Every structure is written in structure tokens, then in C-alpha cells.
Amino acid sequence: MTEKSRGARGRANVCKTKTSKDLKQEEKEYLSLKEVAAMSGVSYGAVKRDIDHGSLSAYHIGRKYFVAKDAAAAYSLVHQGEGQAEGYTIRQIMEKIPLSYAFLIELVKTKKLPAVKVGRQYIIPYDAFAAFMAENKIQ
């Protein structure tokens, strides 16, 4: 039997070493589209679309696509934080003021309330909402 060294709380001390999976991740020269999407903060579809449009170089082998590690890093720097508009969603504005979802959408579509469409939802920037409220204030 071997003895395990025990820490102050009686738990066995375990040395953390890199697993073969960690080592494989470090030495990868090419990344999958899923990995590129995760590191750049955009969707898989956006990465695929950029490859199809030629703004991201990739390799197509069989049914799989691969992106070189340096190209993926450059793509990630360009797209970091993209699609993360700062502001309120329609639901958050509904909590602030008692207006219906349909009415707020109508305000956005008629451009009376400025908004940015991110995916399926509209984001109303904080300053645009403040300006909208100031504009509609009764003196």
C-alpha cells in the first residue's frame, strides 16, 4: 500500500498536471469552426459565412472546415465583442415603463425609438432611451 500525503484538512494532495487533451489543444495548428466561433464570440454560422465570402481563409477537407491558428487569432481580434451592444432589450424597457411589446416594436420600426438589431432582438442604447424619454417629457 502506498501512503498519500494529507493536507491540512485531511484531503489528499493531488498535483495538477496537463492531460493529453490539454497538450493536444496547445499544439493544434488548425481549429474547427466551432472553436473559432467560441474564441471570437460569434456564431458558427457567422464564421462559415465569412469563409464563404472570403474574409476568413480556411481549409475544406471532406465535409469539414479548418482555420489556421494564426488566421483564427486575427479573426478573433477583429470580431471580439461584436454583437454585444450596450443597452436595454424591449423586455427591460417594458419593466421600466408600462408599454406593450407590440407598441415598443412599432416605435422601433417607425424609427421613433432608435435600436440596433442583434440576432433576433432589438437593443436600445442607454443614451438613445434617455433621449427618447427626455423628448417625450411634458414640461
C-alpha positions as CSV (number, residue, x, y, z in Angstrom):
1,M,0.0,0.0,0.0
2,T,1.2,3.5,-0.7
3,E,0.6,6.4,1.5
4,K,-0.9,9.6,0.2
5,S,0.2,12.9,1.8
6,R,-2.7,14.6,3.5
7,G,-3.3,18.4,3.6
8,A,-4.4,20.5,6.5
9,R,-8.0,19.4,6.1
10,G,-7.3,15.7,5.6
11,R,-7.7,15.7,1.8
12,A,-5.2,14.1,-0.4
13,N,-2.8,16.5,-2.1
14,V,-3.1,16.0,-5.9
15,C,-0.6,17.5,-8.2
16,K,-2.2,19.1,-11.3
17,T,-0.6,18.1,-14.5
18,K,-1.6,18.7,-18.1
19,T,-3.6,16.0,-19.6
20,S,-3.1,14.7,-23.1
21,K,-6.2,16.7,-24.2
22,D,-4.6,19.9,-22.9
23,L,-1.4,19.2,-24.7
24,K,-3.3,18.4,-28.0
25,Q,-5.2,21.7,-27.6
26,E,-1.9,23.7,-27.2
27,E,-0.2,22.1,-30.2
28,K,-3.1,22.4,-32.6
29,E,-2.2,24.3,-35.8
30,Y,-5.7,24.2,-37.2
31,L,-9.0,24.9,-35.4
32,S,-12.5,23.8,-36.2
33,L,-15.2,26.4,-37.0
34,K,-16.8,25.7,-33.6
35,E,-13.5,26.5,-31.8
36,V,-13.1,29.7,-33.9
37,A,-16.6,30.8,-33.1
38,A,-16.1,30.2,-29.4
39,M,-12.8,32.1,-29.2
40,S,-14.1,35.1,-31.2
41,G,-17.6,35.3,-29.6
42,V,-19.6,35.0,-32.8
43,S,-21.8,32.2,-34.0
44,Y,-20.8,29.1,-36.1
45,G,-22.9,30.5,-38.9
46,A,-21.1,33.8,-38.9
47,V,-17.7,32.1,-39.2
48,K,-19.0,29.9,-42.0
49,R,-20.5,32.9,-43.8
50,D,-17.2,34.8,-43.5
51,I,-15.4,31.8,-45.0
52,D,-17.9,31.7,-47.9
53,H,-17.5,35.4,-48.5
54,G,-13.7,35.2,-48.5
55,S,-13.0,37.3,-45.4
56,L,-11.6,34.4,-43.5
57,S,-9.3,31.8,-45.1
58,A,-9.9,28.2,-44.3
59,Y,-9.3,24.7,-45.5
60,H,-12.1,22.4,-46.7
61,I,-11.3,18.7,-46.3
62,G,-14.2,16.4,-47.0
63,R,-17.1,17.9,-45.1
64,K,-15.0,19.6,-42.5
65,Y,-13.6,23.1,-42.4
66,F,-10.4,24.1,-40.6
67,V,-8.9,27.5,-39.9
68,A,-5.2,28.1,-39.3
69,K,-4.4,29.1,-35.7
70,D,-2.9,32.5,-36.7
71,A,-5.9,33.3,-39.0
72,A,-8.2,32.3,-36.2
73,A,-6.4,34.6,-33.8
74,A,-6.6,37.6,-36.2
75,Y,-10.3,36.9,-36.9
76,S,-10.9,36.7,-33.1
77,L,-9.3,40.1,-32.5
78,V,-11.4,41.7,-35.2
79,H,-14.7,40.2,-34.0
80,Q,-14.1,40.3,-30.3
81,G,-17.1,41.9,-28.6
82,E,-19.1,42.1,-31.8
83,G,-22.8,41.7,-31.4
84,Q,-22.7,42.8,-27.8
85,A,-24.4,46.2,-28.0
86,E,-24.9,48.1,-24.7
87,G,-28.4,49.0,-23.9
88,Y,-31.9,47.7,-23.0
89,T,-33.9,45.0,-24.6
90,I,-37.6,45.5,-25.3
91,R,-38.5,43.4,-22.2
92,Q,-36.3,45.5,-20.0
93,I,-37.9,48.7,-21.2
94,M,-41.3,47.1,-20.6
95,E,-40.2,46.7,-16.9
96,K,-39.3,50.4,-16.8
97,I,-42.4,51.9,-18.4
98,P,-45.9,50.3,-18.8
99,L,-46.0,49.9,-22.6
100,S,-46.8,46.8,-24.6
101,Y,-44.3,44.8,-26.5
102,A,-46.1,45.4,-29.8
103,F,-46.2,49.2,-29.2
104,L,-42.5,49.3,-28.5
105,I,-41.7,47.3,-31.6
106,E,-43.8,49.7,-33.6
107,L,-41.8,52.6,-32.1
108,V,-38.6,50.9,-33.2
109,K,-39.8,50.0,-36.7
110,T,-41.0,53.6,-37.3
111,K,-37.6,54.8,-36.0
112,K,-39.1,56.9,-33.2
113,L,-37.1,54.8,-30.8
114,P,-33.6,54.1,-32.1
115,A,-32.5,50.5,-31.8
116,V,-29.9,48.1,-33.0
117,K,-30.9,44.6,-34.1
118,V,-28.7,41.9,-32.5
119,G,-29.7,38.4,-33.6
120,R,-33.4,38.2,-33.0
121,Q,-33.8,41.0,-30.5
122,Y,-33.6,44.8,-30.6
123,I,-31.2,46.6,-28.3
124,I,-32.0,50.2,-27.4
125,P,-28.8,52.0,-26.4
126,Y,-28.9,53.6,-23.0
127,D,-28.4,57.2,-24.3
128,A,-31.0,56.7,-27.0
129,F,-33.6,55.6,-24.4
130,A,-32.7,58.6,-22.2
131,A,-33.0,61.0,-25.2
132,F,-36.4,59.4,-26.2
133,M,-37.7,59.8,-22.6
134,A,-36.5,63.5,-22.5
135,E,-38.1,64.2,-25.9
136,N,-41.4,62.9,-24.7
137,K,-41.5,64.6,-21.3
138,I,-44.3,67.1,-20.7
139,Q,-43.0,70.3,-19.3
